[in-house]
Amino acid sequence: MMRPLSTLLSGALFSLVLLAAASASAMGLDPAFSEPARGPQQAKGVVVWSHGRSINSEDSQSPTPIYLKTLRDDGWDVMRFDRLARNDSLGESTKALVDHVAELKQHGYKRVVLSGQSFGGFLSLMAADSSPQVDAVIATAPAAFGNFNDFYDSWRMNATRLYPLLQQVKKARVMVFYFHGDDFDPGGRGERSRAILAGKGVGYSVVDQPSYLTGHWASSTGLFLRRFGNCIRDFADDDRLSGEMQCTPRWGAHPSAELKLPPELADPHAAKQRIADSGATGGSAGPGGDGKPLGAARDSWYGFYPNGREVVFAVESTHGEDVGAVYAIGPSIDEKSAAAWTRRTGRVDDDGFLFQENGKSMLRFRMSPDGGLNATWTSPDGKTSMIAHLRRIDPQSLAQSSGTRASLAPVPAAAADGDSQQTED
């Protein structure tokens, strides 16, 4: 599994080797992605990601978090520091990681960034304490001493042992993420970390319990990539950063230009003309509305699924219990599914809307007290579902011709035109 560094830098296509082929004590670097490395002369630098450590599984087999593709696409080489659980200790693994950093610098990499999840975040910070050759650290949900339920006696050490690490970092810039609902987080780490790093005079960014992202493994999601990919990229690139970088993502605050919509929603002038031609009037399209058909969106809502795909739901017409609406979904983070939209026919259902047609996904929207919608998407075979909270937005904000909306997602995707069924995949 672990290969000599000279092999990793050869420029050949990378492929992960099965863990079974590794020796019991193996620790080393593996390629994070299948694309060939640029090499020390062409790459901006190298990012080394360290996975966590679980009791009952081998985290060395866990997938590379998707947000690291942002750095790969930005010109960085990305590697993994894989370890076997039985030999993975803070002391020994940190020493091995420091040795790898030195070797990478000797091979000509100008910058070395250490990134890590959970136990790997601790390792990355410990290596930055031990070596001045580490240029930056990106630690997500750093933890090394167990969770609240099963390891209460040592759980608080995920805070008390973390603070000295932040104080002892030699010169590296530090970016750290703490998530709401993390069973390994004793709480209060964001404010204390910010105070420590501010006093050191190094570049830093502390993202404490960001909205919409919960749990210990939140950084592995497509939503994390969409919201923080650009900020992580900018942090890694900024060698001159000497104070705090404010990381306040715009993605998800407003519909991005990556969403594809029918002309009547994308162009406010076309929408007004269609309304005039239909002779329709305005009014709420919620359950119990006036029932008059409209040629453009009466009400619209916006949000996103946990996989990082944006959603727009816009009601166009109501006739008694019947509802006509536009359902649009943004591109997938892997670029395999393009942005698409479709018109759906459904009905008013209790306190919301239900769209259930043969061969199509089922869409259910329930009104929430804040005026938004709690949305549930279920695949046509009923085996897969996703939920999202959509907030009400002005239909005029969907207009792409206004020039006020820019593509805010870090991963570009192909466009989709016209009424499409791709949203059902």
C-alpha positions in Angstrom: 0.0 0.0 0.0 2.7 2.4 0.9 5.1 3.3 -1.9 8.5 5.0 -2.0 8.2 8.8 -2.6 10.2 8.5 -5.8 7.4 6.3 -7.2 4.7 8.7 -6.2 6.4 11.6 -7.9 7.0 9.7 -11.2 4.0 11.2 -12.9 2.4 7.9 -13.7 -1.3 7.3 -13.1 -2.0 6.6 -9.4 -4.1 3.7 -8.1 -4.7 2.7 -4.5 -3.3 -0.7 -3.6 -5.4 -3.0 -1.4 -4.7 -2.8 2.3 -4.2 -6.6 2.4 -1.0 -6.1 0.5 0.5 -4.0 3.2 2.7 -5.2 6.0 1.4 -5.0 9.6 3.7 -2.1 10.4 3.5 -0.2 7.1 3.2 3.6 7.3 3.7 5.8 4.3 2.3 8.0 1.6 -0.3 7.0 -1.0 -1.9 9.0 -3.8 -5.2 10.7 -2.8 -6.6 10.7 -6.4 -6.1 8.7 -9.6 -4.8 11.7 -11.6 -1.0 11.8 -12.0 1.0 14.1 -9.7 2.3 17.4 -11.2 5.5 17.0 -9.3 7.6 19.4 -7.2 8.4 21.7 -10.1 4.9 22.1 -11.5 2.7 21.9 -8.4 1.9 24.8 -6.1 2.9 22.5 -3.3 1.8 19.2 -1.8 -1.1 18.5 0.6 -0.8 15.5 2.9 -4.1 14.3 4.3 -4.3 12.1 7.4 -7.3 10.0 8.1 -8.8 9.3 11.5 -8.4 6.2 13.7 -11.3 3.9 14.6 -11.4 1.0 17.0 -13.4 -1.4 14.9 -12.4 -0.4 11.3 -9.4 0.5 9.2 -9.6 4.1 8.4 -6.8 3.7 5.9 -9.4 2.3 3.6 -11.7 5.3 4.0 -12.3 7.6 1.0 -10.4 10.8 0.5 -12.7 13.7 1.5 -14.1 15.4 -1.5 -13.1 18.9 -0.5 -9.5 18.1 -1.3 -10.4 18.0 -5.0 -10.6 21.8 -4.7 -6.9 21.9 -3.9 -6.0 19.3 -6.5 -7.9 21.4 -9.2 -6.1 24.5 -7.9 -2.7 23.0 -8.8 -1.7 21.2 -5.6 -0.5 17.6 -5.5 -2.5 15.7 -2.9 -1.3 12.6 -1.0 -2.6 10.5 1.9 -0.7 9.5 5.0 -2.1 6.0 5.5 -1.6 4.0 8.8 -2.8 0.7 10.1 -4.9 1.1 13.3 -2.8 -1.4 15.3 0.3 0.7 14.9 -1.3 4.1 14.8 -0.2 6.1 17.9 0.2 9.9 18.3 3.9 9.6 19.0 5.0 7.2 16.3 2.7 8.4 13.6 3.7 12.0 14.2 7.3 11.1 13.9 6.7 9.3 10.6 4.7 12.3 9.3 7.5 14.7 10.1 9.9 12.5 8.3 7.6 12.5 5.2 7.4 16.3 5.4 11.2 16.5 5.3 11.4 14.1 2.4 8.9 16.1 0.4 10.8 19.3 0.9 14.1 17.5 -0.1 12.4 16.4 -3.3 11.7 20.1 -4.1 8.1 20.8 -3.0 8.1 24.5 -2.1 5.1 24.2 0.3 3.8 21.3 2.4 0.2 21.6 3.8 -0.9 19.0 6.3 -4.7 18.2 6.4 -6.3 15.8 8.8 -9.7 14.5 10.1 -10.2 13.7 13.8 -7.1 11.7 14.9 -5.4 12.9 11.7 -6.1 16.5 12.7 -4.2 15.9 15.9 -1.3 14.3 14.0 -1.1 17.3 11.6 -0.9 19.8 14.5 1.6 17.7 16.3 3.8 17.5 13.2 3.5 21.3 12.9 4.7 21.6 16.5 7.7 19.4 15.7 8.8 20.7 12.3 9.2 24.2 11.0 9.0 22.8 7.5 5.2 22.5 7.8 3.7 25.6 6.0 0.0 25.2 7.0 -2.4 22.9 8.7 -6.1 22.2 7.9 -7.7 20.2 10.7 -11.3 19.1 10.7 -13.0 17.9 13.9 -9.6 17.2 15.6 -10.0 14.5 18.3 -7.8 11.7 19.7 -9.3 10.7 23.0 -12.8 9.2 22.4 -16.4 10.4 22.4 -18.7 11.5 25.2 -20.7 8.3 25.6 -18.0 5.7 25.6 -14.9 7.5 26.8 -16.2 10.2 29.1 -13.2 10.1 31.4 -10.8 11.0 28.6 -13.3 12.9 26.3 -12.3 16.3 27.7 -8.7 15.8 26.6 -9.9 16.5 23.0 -9.9 20.1 24.3 -7.2 20.2 27.0 -4.6 18.4 24.9 -5.5 20.4 21.8 -4.8 23.9 23.2 -1.1 23.2 23.9 -0.7 22.0 20.3 -2.1 25.3 19.0 0.2 27.2 21.3 3.3 25.3 20.2 2.9 25.5 16.4 6.2 26.7 15.2 5.3 28.8 12.1 2.5 27.0 10.2 -0.8 28.8 9.4 -3.6 26.9 11.1 -7.2 26.4 9.9 -9.5 24.4 12.1 -13.1 23.4 11.8 -15.4 22.4 14.7 -18.9 21.0 14.0 -22.2 21.2 16.0 -23.3 17.8 17.3 -19.8 16.3 17.3 -19.7 13.6 20.0 -15.9 14.1 20.3 -16.1 17.8 20.9 -16.3 19.0 24.6 -17.4 22.4 23.4 -15.9 25.9 23.7 -13.0 25.0 21.5 -13.7 27.6 18.8 -13.4 30.7 21.0 -10.3 29.3 22.9 -8.6 28.3 19.7 -9.2 31.7 18.2 -7.7 33.4 21.2 -4.6 31.2 21.2 -3.9 31.6 17.5 -4.5 35.4 17.6 -1.8 35.7 20.2 0.8 33.9 18.2 0.8 36.2 15.2 0.4 33.4 12.6 -2.2 33.2 9.9 -5.2 31.4 11.0 -8.9 30.7 10.5 -11.3 29.1 13.0 -14.7 27.9 11.7 -16.8 27.1 14.7 -20.0 25.2 14.3 -20.9 26.4 10.8 -24.6 26.3 9.9 -26.1 23.3 8.1 -23.1 21.0 8.9 -23.4 18.7 11.9 -21.6 15.7 13.2 -18.0 14.5 13.5 -17.7 13.6 9.8 -19.3 16.7 8.4 -16.2 17.6 6.4 -16.6 14.5 4.2 -19.8 15.7 2.7 -20.6 17.4 -0.6 -22.2 20.2 1.3 -18.9 21.0 3.1 -17.1 21.2 -0.2 -19.7 23.6 -1.6 -19.7 25.9 1.4 -16.0 25.8 2.3 -14.0 24.5 -0.7 -13.1 28.0 -2.0 -12.2 29.3 1.5 -9.8 26.3 2.1 -8.2 26.9 -1.3 -7.6 30.6 -0.5 -6.2 29.7 2.9 -3.7 27.2 1.4 -2.7 29.7 -1.2 -2.1 32.7 1.0 1.5 32.4 2.2 1.4 36.0 3.4 -1.5 35.6 5.8 -0.5 36.9 9.2 -3.8 37.3 11.0 -7.3 35.9 10.9 -9.0 34.9 7.6 -12.7 35.2 7.9 -14.3 32.2 6.3 -18.0 33.2 5.6 -19.2 31.2 2.6 -21.7 32.8 0.3 -22.7 29.5 -1.3 -26.2 28.5 -0.2 -27.2 32.1 0.8 -28.8 32.7 -2.7 -29.4 30.6 -5.8 -26.2 30.3 -7.8 -25.9 30.7 -11.6 -25.2 27.0 -11.8 -28.9 26.3 -11.4 -30.7 25.9 -14.7 -34.3 27.2 -14.9 -37.0 27.6 -17.5 -36.9 30.9 -19.4 -40.0 32.3 -17.5 -38.1 32.0 -14.2 -34.7 33.0 -15.5 -36.0 36.1 -17.3 -38.3 38.4 -15.3 -39.5 40.2 -18.5 -40.6 36.8 -20.0 -42.3 36.0 -16.7 -44.3 39.3 -16.7 -45.3 38.9 -20.3 -46.5 35.3 -19.6 -48.6 36.6 -16.7 -50.1 39.4 -18.8 -50.9 36.9 -21.6 -52.7 34.6 -19.2 -54.7 37.4 -17.5 -53.8 35.9 -14.1 -53.5 37.7 -10.8 -51.1 37.4 -7.9 -51.6 35.9 -4.5 -50.3 33.2 -2.3 -49.8 29.8 -3.8 -49.7 27.9 -0.5 -52.4 25.4 0.5 -55.7 27.2 0.5 -54.7 29.8 -2.2 -57.1 31.4 -4.6 -56.8 28.7 -7.2 -56.1 31.0 -10.1 -53.6 29.8 -12.7 -50.4 31.8 -13.1 -48.0 31.8 -16.0 -44.9 32.4 -13.8 -43.9 31.5 -10.3 -46.3 32.7 -7.6 -44.1 31.5 -4.7 -40.6 30.0 -4.7 -38.3 28.3 -2.2 -34.6 27.6 -2.2 -32.2 25.3 -0.3 -29.8 22.4 -0.8 -29.5 18.7 -0.1 -26.8 17.2 2.1 -24.9 16.0 -1.0 -24.4 19.6 -2.0 -26.9 19.9 -4.8 -29.0 23.1 -4.8 -32.8 22.9 -5.0 -35.4 25.4 -6.3 -39.2 24.7 -6.0 -41.5 27.2 -7.6 -45.3 27.0 -7.8 -46.7 28.2 -11.1 -50.4 27.3 -10.9 -53.1 26.0 -8.6 -56.5 24.7 -9.6 -58.4 23.5 -6.6 -56.2 20.7 -5.1 -54.0 20.5 -8.3 -50.6 22.2 -8.3 -48.2 22.8 -11.2 -44.6 23.6 -10.2 -41.0 23.8 -11.4 -38.5 21.6 -9.6 -34.8 22.5 -10.3 -31.7 20.9 -9.0 -28.1 22.0 -9.3 -25.1 20.0 -10.6 -23.6 17.2 -8.5 -20.1 17.7 -7.0 -18.6 15.0 -9.1 -19.8 16.6 -12.3 -21.5 13.4 -13.4 -25.0 14.9 -13.1 -25.6 18.3 -14.7 -28.0 21.0 -13.4 -31.5 20.3 -14.6 -35.2 21.3 -14.2 -38.6 19.7 -14.8 -42.2 20.7 -14.5 -44.2 18.5 -12.1 -47.9 18.1 -11.5 -49.1 17.3 -8.0 -51.6 18.2 -5.4 -52.1 20.0 -2.1 -51.5 17.5 0.7 -52.4 18.3 4.2 -49.9 21.2 5.1 -47.9 21.1 1.9 -47.6 19.6 -1.6 -47.1 16.1 -2.9 -45.8 15.2 -6.3 -46.1 11.5 -7.1 -46.0 10.3 -10.7 -45.1 6.9 -12.2 -41.4 6.5 -13.0 -40.5 9.8 -11.3 -39.1 10.6 -7.9 -41.6 11.5 -5.2 -41.4 15.0 -3.9 -43.1 16.0 -0.7 -43.0 19.5 0.7 -44.4 20.5 4.1 -44.9 24.0 5.4 -42.7 25.0 8.3 -43.4 27.8 10.9 -40.8 30.1 9.4 -42.6 30.1 6.0 -40.2 27.6 4.5 -40.7 24.1 3.3 -39.3 20.8 4.6 -38.6 18.9 1.5 -38.2 15.1 1.1 -37.0 13.6 -2.2 -37.5 9.9 -2.7 -36.1 7.9 -5.6 -38.5 6.2 -8.0 -37.7 2.8 -6.5 -38.2 4.1 -3.0 -34.8 2.9 -1.8 -33.1 6.3 -1.5 -34.3 9.6 0.0 -32.9 13.0 1.0 -34.3 15.8 3.0 -33.7 19.6 2.8 -35.1 22.7 4.3 -36.1 25.3 1.7 -36.6 29.0 2.6 -39.0 31.2 0.8 -37.3 33.6 -1.7 -38.5 36.3 -4.1 -39.1 34.8 -7.5 -37.3 37.8 -9.0 -34.1 36.5 -7.3 -34.1 33.6 -9.7 -33.5 35.9 -12.7 -30.1 35.0 -14.3 -30.3 37.9 -16.7 -30.0 40.5 -14.0 -26.2 40.0 -13.8 -26.2 40.0 -10.0 -25.7 36.2 -9.6 -22.4 34.6 -10.0 -21.4 31.0 -9.9 -20.4 30.5 -6.3 -19.8 26.8 -6.1 -16.1 25.7 -6.3 -16.7 22.8 -8.7 -17.9 23.7 -12.2 -20.4 21.6 -14.0 -21.9 21.2 -17.5 -25.1 23.2 -18.3 -28.4 21.6 -18.8 -31.0 23.2 -21.1 -34.7 22.7 -21.4 -37.2 20.6 -19.6 -35.2 17.7 -18.3 -35.8 14.5 -16.4 -32.2 14.3 -15.2 -33.5 15.5 -11.8 -35.1 12.1 -11.3 -31.8 10.3 -11.4 
